[in-house]
Amino acid sequence: MQARRAAAQANTGDRIVATNRRARHDYDIVDTLECGMVLTGSEVKSLRSNHAQIADAYARVEDGELWLFAMHIPAWKFAVGFGSHEPDRRRKLLVHRQELHRWDSQLRTQPLTMVPLSVYFSHGQAKVSLALARGRTQYDRRHALAEREARREMDRAAKQSGRFDH
């Protein structure tokens, strides 16, 4: 009995299903938010099998609700008939009303977009980490890459000289 309880507690941790690695390269992240997703049973089964693509996905506010577009969750191979789902359908995101209003006002006043950073399971529920982001120009991308490389070089030099405190 205790072994089952321990195994159940171990499974409650976050498990990442998909990440959008290009988002942090193409955008400056202004703010992040954890959202729940409204999914069908076959979508959840497919996500638990680590099948999802969010590279081209984006979110929008429509009629006072938050929706995720262009997220691809392939059909679960064991779902037949009406149990399967449309892979590229829009999915409703669950978020607190105050957060939605705050983000919507920022989207209306600034040139920002909402992009998903990752899809994961937290305590058995599918979640998406959504970012409020500002697009980078080619120059900004190169500049960020140069800063990252300079920081790595400084860390390496400090580590070799013995002055690195980590």
C-alpha positions in Angstrom: 0.0 0.0 0.0 2.8 2.4 0.9 4.6 1.6 -2.4 1.5 2.6 -4.4 1.2 5.8 -2.5 4.9 6.6 -3.0 4.6 5.9 -6.7 1.5 8.1 -7.0 3.3 11.0 -5.3 6.3 10.6 -7.6 4.0 10.9 -10.7 2.5 14.2 -9.5 5.6 16.2 -10.6 5.8 18.2 -13.8 6.5 16.2 -17.0 7.3 18.2 -20.1 5.6 17.0 -23.3 6.7 19.6 -25.8 8.8 22.8 -25.8 9.0 25.7 -28.2 12.8 26.3 -28.4 12.5 28.9 -31.1 10.3 31.1 -29.0 13.2 32.3 -26.7 15.3 32.9 -29.8 12.7 34.8 -31.9 11.1 36.8 -29.0 11.9 38.8 -25.9 9.8 37.3 -23.2 7.9 40.0 -21.2 5.7 37.9 -19.0 4.7 34.2 -18.6 1.5 32.5 -17.4 0.5 28.9 -16.7 -2.8 28.0 -18.4 -5.0 24.9 -18.3 -6.3 23.4 -21.5 -9.7 22.0 -22.5 -8.9 18.7 -24.2 -10.7 15.6 -25.3 -9.8 12.1 -24.0 -7.8 11.1 -27.1 -5.9 14.3 -27.0 -4.8 13.6 -23.4 -3.8 10.1 -24.3 -1.7 11.4 -27.3 -0.1 14.0 -25.0 0.8 11.4 -22.4 2.6 9.6 -25.3 4.7 12.7 -25.8 3.1 13.6 -29.1 2.6 17.3 -29.6 4.1 20.1 -31.7 3.9 23.8 -30.6 6.6 25.4 -32.8 4.0 27.3 -34.9 1.4 27.8 -32.2 0.1 31.1 -31.0 -2.7 32.3 -28.7 -5.4 35.0 -29.1 -8.2 36.5 -27.1 -11.6 36.0 -28.9 -14.9 37.0 -27.4 -13.4 37.3 -23.9 -11.8 33.8 -24.0 -8.3 32.7 -24.6 -7.7 30.3 -27.5 -4.6 28.4 -28.6 -4.2 28.0 -32.4 -2.0 25.8 -34.6 -0.9 23.4 -31.8 -0.7 19.9 -33.4 -1.7 16.9 -31.3 -1.8 13.9 -33.6 -4.6 11.4 -33.3 -4.1 8.7 -30.7 -3.5 5.5 -32.6 -6.0 3.4 -30.5 -8.9 5.9 -30.8 -11.4 4.8 -33.4 -14.6 6.3 -34.7 -16.0 9.3 -32.8 -13.2 9.0 -30.1 -10.5 10.6 -32.3 -10.0 14.3 -32.6 -9.0 16.9 -35.2 -5.2 17.3 -34.8 -5.0 21.1 -35.5 -8.2 22.4 -33.9 -8.2 25.5 -31.7 -8.1 24.7 -28.0 -9.6 26.8 -25.2 -7.2 27.9 -22.5 -8.2 28.3 -18.9 -6.9 31.3 -17.1 -8.0 33.7 -14.3 -10.2 36.5 -15.6 -7.9 39.2 -14.0 -4.9 37.8 -15.8 -6.8 37.7 -19.1 -7.8 41.3 -18.8 -4.3 42.4 -17.8 -2.8 40.6 -20.8 -5.5 41.8 -23.2 -4.9 45.4 -22.2 -1.1 45.0 -22.8 -1.8 43.4 -26.2 -4.0 46.3 -27.2 -1.5 49.0 -26.2 1.9 47.4 -27.2 3.1 45.3 -30.2 3.1 42.0 -28.3 2.1 38.5 -29.1 1.3 35.3 -27.1 3.3 32.3 -27.8 3.4 28.9 -26.0 6.7 28.0 -24.4 6.0 24.4 -23.3 3.2 21.9 -22.7 3.5 19.7 -19.7 1.5 17.7 -17.1 1.3 19.2 -13.6 -0.4 17.0 -11.0 -2.0 15.0 -13.7 -3.5 17.9 -15.6 -2.3 19.2 -19.0 -0.9 22.7 -18.8 0.6 25.2 -21.2 3.2 27.8 -20.3 2.2 30.9 -22.3 4.5 33.9 -22.8 3.7 37.5 -23.6 6.5 38.3 -26.1 7.9 41.1 -28.2 9.3 40.0 -31.6 13.1 40.4 -32.1 14.7 41.8 -35.3 17.6 40.0 -36.9 20.0 42.5 -35.2 18.4 41.9 -31.8 18.9 38.1 -32.3 22.6 38.5 -33.1 23.1 40.9 -30.2 21.5 38.5 -27.8 23.6 35.6 -29.1 26.8 37.7 -28.7 25.8 38.6 -25.1 25.2 35.0 -24.3 28.6 33.9 -25.7 30.4 36.7 -23.8 28.7 35.6 -20.6 29.8 32.0 -21.2 33.4 33.1 -21.9 33.4 35.1 -18.6 32.1 32.2 -16.7 34.7 29.8 -18.2 37.5 32.3 -17.4 36.3 32.8 -13.8 35.9 29.0 -13.3 39.5 28.4 -14.6 40.9 31.1 -12.3 39.1 29.6 -9.3 36.9 32.7 -8.6 33.6 31.1 -9.6 31.2 30.7 -6.7 28.5 28.1 -7.7 
